Amino acid sequence: MNLLFWSTKQNRPFISLCFGLYEKTRIFTLAEARFNLRKATAPHKKNRMNGATSENEYAYIKEGKVFLKGYLDMPDRQIGEVKRTEEEAFKYFEDRYDIAVSKVEQLKVEIETAQNKGSYLTKLKQLRKRLLTFDGIGNFMPLLDKLDLLEGSLSGMIDENQTNNLTIKQELLAEAQEVGKSDEWQETADTLQDIRTRWIRTGPVPKENQEEIEEAFKDTLDEFYQRRKAYFEEQRRITDERLLRYHELIKVADSLLDRRDWDEAFQDLKGIQAEWKTVGKIHPKILRDPYKRFKQLTGTFYQRYCKAKGIEIKPRVDPRIAAQQKMVADVDRLAESDDMVAAANRTKMLLNEWKNIRLPYNMVDRDLAERFRSACDKIFELSYLMKVVHRKNPTYSYMSAEQQLQAKYHEMEYIVKRAREDLEHLSASMNTIKSNPDSETDRLLFNNVRTQERKLMMKEVILEELRRKVN
């Protein structure tokens, strides 16, 4: 320590000399190491192959051609030719060997950092195959050994994954076999499709189990779809058979129009009407036109029969339509009520009753339904108006009739103005969005716009009625 301190303080030239000697020694050692390395791989004249002009541990040059020495069970093979000098030829192919080393290292890094490591097995095998024919000078054995280790690791991982996949697919197979027993065709088909999607995503199983489990899964799906196919074919056969019978009854009903033995023809009509009801159900859309034709023929015959017998025909109204007509009369009356809150509550009940009435498509009265919907909208809008008026005018009950009318008119003006602004904003939002007719969200937005438009029209109707009363 003292010597170092003394040297530092008083002998700086001595320190410089020491560091210079150290640096020269280090440079000489590195140069000697590089020389020894080059000597091991450089062409030399000793122990040459027969006819070789240059040779190192892994390659030699003969008759102007560069040969890589054989390794494993492979013979020597030509990898190139001498273009200028033999030293440059050796250097060129040694540099190419470095490319092979980097390829192996790059693959190793990719495998270590990848999540799905098993997907690199094919790439690894392809790289090994390329190394066996790669034109370069160097020791390929360590590279192949490194690839063997990587392949062993990947193969073990793949075997473990395939065993896990087998367990998952066995569970999916059991689930599919249980689900496939159901006769709920659409729901079961959707569930099986979901199971099939999970099956495809699961991945391969061990080869010795692949064919057996895939065949079992395919047979399970085929069994369900064959049962479904047989069911619908039978349903089509039944539908065709029943539809044929319906058309036969229509022909019989048509033939009754030419008969004049009214009493017997009338009994025959009652008979075919009774049989019509027992033929059996088919899809309403398929039966719609035949049923319409049958009703037309039976109605025509009945009119002729009554005319021949002098019977006065009284129009018959379906009880369900009669109930709807009564509901329309009720809401029309409620729209004139003084107690709009109670009227709105009663309208909600009537609205639910209306929804519970099921009518065939051809019996629906669109005008009647529109009258009912409009009357309900008016009652709900008037109920909301009265709530707003009472909230903003606590003394509303003590106002004169004229003052009350003015208060309702002014509040309704504001309500209509706000509703218009809301509708404009909603419509503008719809215009900025690229609509998709198949999108459930877009359908909901479109229906919301239509509903708001309908409500705005009713608000404007009420505002116009109030304006006339005020003026």
PADOBA-197414 format. One record per residue (C-alpha): residue in three letters; x, y, z. Coordinates in steps of 0.001 Angstrom, whole numbers, padded with zeros to 6 digits, always signed. Last residue first. Example, Ala and Ser with C-alpha at 12.3 -4.5 7.8 and 13.67 -1.06 7.14 Angstrom:
PADOBA-197414
SER+013670-001060+007140ALA+012300-004500+007800
end
This chain:
PADOBA-197414
ASN-107681+030043-028730VAL-106812+028028-025629LYS-109022+025096-026682ARG-107501+025021-030161ARG-103984+025125-028725LEU-104794+022268-026341GLU-105903+020040-029240GLU-102764+020968-031211LEU-100530+020120-028232ILE-102271+016737-027841VAL-101681+015917-031520GLU-098047+017098-031232LYS-097499+014786-028266MET-099032+011915-030283MET-096641+012559-033199LEU-093715+012704-030776LYS-094686+009304-029378ARG-094682+007742-032855GLU-091304+009273-033695GLN-089862+008045-030391THR-091072+004519-031157ARG-089600+004630-034668VAL-086245+005790-033313ASN-086255+003031-030684ASN-087029+000444-033366PHE-083968+001604-035333LEU-081767+001453-032235LEU-082999-002050-031393ARG-082397-003214-034960ASP-078888-001738-034884THR-078088-003603-031665GLU-079392-006907-033064SER-077120-006550-036097ASP-078354-008209-039283PRO-079429-004912-040873ASN-075956-003422-040259SER-075867+000345-039924LYS-072722+002424-040271ILE-073117+004898-037411THR-073087+008636-038050ASN-076689+008623-039300MET-077921+006856-036150SER-076392+009547-033965ALA-078116+012235-036020SER-081441+010413-035601LEU-080973+010263-031819HIS-080084+013966-031630GLU-083061+014900-033793LEU-085345+012723-031655ASP-084097+014324-028433GLU-084562+017814-029886ARG-088095+017008-031012ALA-088962+015547-027596ARG-087646+018683-025860LYS-089824+020950-028004VAL-092869+018715-027510ILE-092423+018741-023701TYR-091936+022528-023677GLU-095138+023121-025647MET-096964+020640-023416GLU-095942+022636-020353HIS-097301+025842-021920TYR-100598+024204-022948LYS-101145+022500-019591ALA-100631+025787-017703GLN-102927+027674-020097LEU-105672+025071-019659GLN-105335+025253-015881GLN-105556+029041-016009GLU-108727+028845-018120ALA-110308+026321-015777SER-109516+028533-012792MET-106633+027602-010559TYR-107064+026054-007104SER-106111+022514-008191TYR-102988+023856-009919THR-101678+025404-006706PRO-098503+023258-006696ASN-097782+024283-010317LYS-094472+022732-011406ARG-095178+019283-009916HIS-098893+019372-010774VAL-098163+020284-014410VAL-095426+017653-014766LYS-097676+014880-013406MET-100544+016086-015608LEU-098355+015925-018729TYR-097160+012407-017878SER-100761+011205-017619LEU-101640+012976-020875GLU-098755+011201-022626PHE-099782+007800-021216ILE-103417+008344-022229LYS-102463+009431-025747ASP-100154+006462-026259CYS-102917+004067-025171ALA-105372+005676-027632SER-102800+005391-030431ARG-102143+001700-029727PHE-105864+000873-029607ARG-106591+002688-032868GLU-103606+000949-034514ALA-104848-002477-033401LEU-108321-001771-034790ASP-106858-000652-038111ARG-104676-003748-038333ASP-107535-006197-037745VAL-105792-009585-037294MET-107842-012484-038650ASN-105410-013615-041381TYR-102492-013868-038941PRO-104420-016079-036551LEU-105313-014308-033297ARG-103779-014641-029855ILE-105173-012373-027120ASN-102609-012111-024320LYS-101146-008885-025722TRP-104559-007186-025484GLU-104869-008204-021828ASN-101477-006628-021099LEU-102535-003372-022779LEU-105822-003401-020856MET-103919-003577-017572LYS-101620-000737-018615THR-104675+001302-019639ARG-106157+000917-016134ASN-102984+002406-014620ALA-102995+005237-017165ALA-106645+006065-016413ALA-105894+006186-012687VAL-103129+008723-013369MET-105310+010554-015909ASP-108072+011359-013402ASP-110338+013649-015445SER-111047+010921-017985GLU-111439+011672-021712ALA-108669+009238-022758LEU-110347+006614-020524ARG-113374+006539-022859ASP-111274+005852-025922VAL-109379+003283-023854ASP-112621+001431-023033ALA-113975+001517-026616VAL-110705+000032-027872MET-110899-002663-025197LYS-114442-003563-026285GLN-113295-003979-029880GLN-110481-006228-028681ALA-112912-008450-026788ALA-115135-008677-029885ILE-112111-009716-031909ARG-111437-012498-029422PRO-115079-013550-029390ASP-115036-013905-033214VAL-117902-011872-034679ARG-120791-013600-036391PRO-122819-011696-038936LYS-126505-012625-038781ILE-127735-014244-041957GLU-131482-014102-042562ILE-132821-017515-043614GLY-135093-017742-046637LYS-134176-021383-047290ALA-132658-020734-050748LYS-130961-017563-049494CYS-129620-019394-046435TYR-128206-022187-048630ARG-126670-019719-051057GLN-124961-017842-048214TYR-123799-021110-046657PHE-122344-022298-049962THR-120383-019050-050386GLY-119059-019249-046819THR-118007-022891-047295LEU-116174-022010-050492GLN-114422-018905-049061LYS-113477-020709-045866PHE-111916-023534-047907ARG-109948-021101-050087LYS-108565-019249-047040TYR-107691-022572-045389PRO-105837-023729-048513ASP-103926-020399-048643ARG-102909-020366-044956LEU-102108-024061-044534ILE-098435-023809-045504LYS-097913-020629-043485PRO-099764-022163-040517HIS-097392-025183-040393ILE-099383-028424-040330LYS-101822-029708-037755GLY-104052-032723-038232VAL-106920-033874-040428THR-109383-033702-037524LYS-110632-030116-037938TRP-111171-030552-041670GLU-113225-033664-040887ALA-115768-031572-038975GLN-115995-029077-041829ILE-116311-031972-044284GLY-119270-033357-042318LYS-120978-030003-041839LEU-120809-029481-045599ASP-122228-032948-046235GLN-125126-032079-043931PHE-125731-028858-045906ALA-125582-030796-049185GLU-128266-033162-047862ASP-130504-030240-046883TRP-129826-028173-049987ASP-130460-030731-052672ARG-129508-028056-055185ARG-125863-028999-055780ASP-123368-027036-057867LEU-121783-025221-054891LEU-121249-028540-053106SER-118553-029503-055645ASP-116243-026785-054312ALA-116528-028179-050776VAL-115549-031627-052100LYS-112578-030129-053950ILE-111519-028270-050790LEU-111764-031542-048846GLU-109343-033144-051335HIS-106983-030180-050939TYR-106970-030700-047163ARG-106259-034415-047663LEU-103237-033633-049824LEU-102001-031198-047182ARG-102298-033942-044589GLU-100188-036380-046621ASP-097629-033732-047535THR-097335-032683-043874ILE-096987-036307-042719ARG-094233-036953-045277ARG-092512-033713-044341GLN-092652-034677-040657GLU-091218-038116-041494GLU-088360-036466-043373PHE-087926-034128-040427TYR-087572-037023-037984ALA-085258-039065-040250LYS-082943-036079-040657ARG-082877-035466-036914ARG-082074-039108-036249GLN-079326-038998-038892TYR-077999-035790-037382PHE-077825-037374-033923GLU-076122-040563-035118ASP-073686-038626-037292LEU-072573-036515-034319THR-071882-039577-032182ASP-070238-041455-035074LYS-067871-038503-035678PHE-066908-038445-031998ALA-066237-042198-031958GLU-064218-041982-035186GLU-062094-039153-033802ILE-061547-041132-030583GLU-060419-044301-032365GLU-058306-042664-035072GLN-056310-040456-032709ASN-055674-042870-029830GLU-052391-044425-031074LYS-051396-041063-032529PRO-051519-039327-029135VAL-054109-036495-029170PRO-054235-033438-031435GLY-055664-030012-030594THR-058408-028723-028303ARG-059655-026062-030713ILE-061391-028603-032955TRP-063174-030233-029992ARG-064238-026859-028589THR-065878-026038-031925ARG-067513-029495-031994ILE-068933-028946-028503ASP-070431-025609-029621GLN-071911-027282-032705LEU-073315-030014-030462THR-075036-027375-028326ASP-076542-025644-031369ALA-077774-028980-032771THR-079303-029836-029383GLU-081238-026570-029247GLN-082476-027019-032809TRP-083463-030672-032471GLU-084952-030879-029008ASP-085127-034671-029366SER-082281-035229-026895LYS-079961-038261-027005GLY-077176-036208-028605VAL-076584-034291-025359GLU-075371-037437-023572GLN-073113-038607-026392ALA-071793-035075-026885GLU-070900-034731-023198ALA-069118-038118-023200LEU-067177-037113-026322LEU-066260-033736-024785GLU-064926-035517-021677GLN-062885-037917-023832LYS-061684-034910-025827ILE-060395-033202-022673THR-058564-036331-021466LEU-057009-036856-024907ASN-055928-033209-025011ASN-054126-033676-021691THR-052253-036670-023152GLN-051503-034614-026279ASN-050107-031809-024125GLU-047827-034228-022226ASP-046595-035795-025464ILE-046014-032322-026912MET-043934-031303-023888GLY-041842-034461-024115SER-041378-033949-027849LEU-040383-030319-027303SER-037688-031231-024774GLY-036367-034054-026945GLU-036392-031783-029981LEU-034415-029127-028115LEU-031836-031691-027036ASP-031567-033050-030575LEU-031197-029506-031936LYS-028275-028920-029571ASP-026700-032201-030680LEU-027098-031164-034327LEU-025328-027870-033620PRO-022617-029615-031619MET-022080-032042-034549PHE-021832-029374-037259ASN-018183-028619-036630GLY-017135-026085-039238ILE-016967-025375-042944GLY-020187-024377-044730ASP-022525-025573-047446PHE-025579-026880-045554THR-026806-030316-046585LEU-027121-031860-043108LEU-027912-028422-041693ARG-030994-028159-043908LYS-032474-031362-042459ARG-031811-030097-038936LEU-033553-026811-039802GLN-036603-028667-041145LYS-036817-030744-037989LEU-036718-027589-035844LYS-039399-025877-037916THR-041625-028939-037499LEU-041130-028891-033732TYR-041763-025150-033447SER-045553-025460-032911GLY-044872-027337-029680LYS-043549-024181-028044ASN-046940-022455-027990GLN-045995-019713-025536ALA-042748-018805-027268THR-039754-017310-025413GLU-037643-020469-025102ILE-038592-021673-028593GLU-037670-018357-030205VAL-034336-018257-028337LYS-033446-021787-029495LEU-034424-020962-033082GLN-032132-017917-033058GLU-029264-019973-031659VAL-029668-022596-034396LYS-029823-019961-037143SER-026836-018135-035659VAL-024716-021294-035806ALA-025738-021927-039421ILE-024727-018368-040354ASP-021379-018904-038618TYR-020837-021881-040941ARG-021128-019464-043852ASP-018173-017546-042449GLU-016127-020768-042473PHE-017227-021258-046093TYR-015845-017879-047169LYS-012634-018202-045113PHE-011793-021593-046668ALA-012292-020190-050184GLU-010275-017081-049328GLU-007386-019266-048154GLU-007615-021417-051316THR-007216-018360-053514ARG-009398-016900-056266LYS-012605-018792-057104VAL-011941-022107-055375GLU-015032-024261-055779GLY-017965-025248-053597ILE-019597-027672-051134GLN-018318-030983-052477ARG-019174-033924-050284ASP-017278-036290-048020PRO-019422-039249-047022MET-022327-039159-044535ASP-022714-041717-041768LEU-022101-039232-038909TYR-019495-036924-040405GLY-017987-036580-043871LYS-015316-033999-044590LEU-016563-030941-046452PHE-014961-030626-049896VAL-013842-027452-051708LYS-012909-027871-055380GLY-009761-026632-057133GLU-008457-030135-057773LYS-008791-030950-054087ILE-009447-028602-051227TYR-010065-029897-047714ALA-012634-029687-044947TYR-013376-030203-041238GLU-010018-030392-039418ASN-008098-028458-042068GLU-006855-029202-045583SER-005133-027671-048591THR-003749-029191-051840ALA-005591-032454-051450GLY-004462-035268-053814ASN-004787-037952-051203MET-006003-036282-047997ARG-003370-034135-046324ASN-001430-035059-043209LYS+000626-031843-043302LYS+000204-028977-045747HIS-002061-026732-043864PRO-005294-024912-044483ALA-006502-022919-041496THR-008808-024346-038837ALA-006419-025174-035989LYS-003923-022494-037063ARG-006655-019867-037023LEU-007440-020766-033408ASN-003749-020790-032448PHE-003230-017409-034108ARG-006320-015946-032372ALA-004997-017136-029019GLU-001515-015703-029760ALA-003051-012369-030698LEU-005049-012337-027484THR-001883-013101-025429PHE+000172-010463-027290ILE-002499-007825-026668ARG-002560-008671-022952THR+001285-008553-022684LYS+001429-005179-024470GLU-001217-003761-022106TYR+000613-004986-019021LEU+003963-003555-020224GLY+002307-000178-020826PHE+000666-000236-017421CYS+004008-000829-015720LEU+005785+001935-017694SER+003065+004436-016899ILE+003396+003606-013221PHE+007184+004184-013314PRO+006742+007544-015028ARG+004374+008589-012182ASN+007027+008020-009541GLN+006479+010460-006678LYS+002844+010398-005691THR+001660+007266-007313SER+004786+005289-006634TRP+004791+006291-002988PHE+001143+005379-002593LEU+001726+002070-004329LEU+004743+001417-002155ASN+002797+002362+000953MET+000000+000000+000000
end
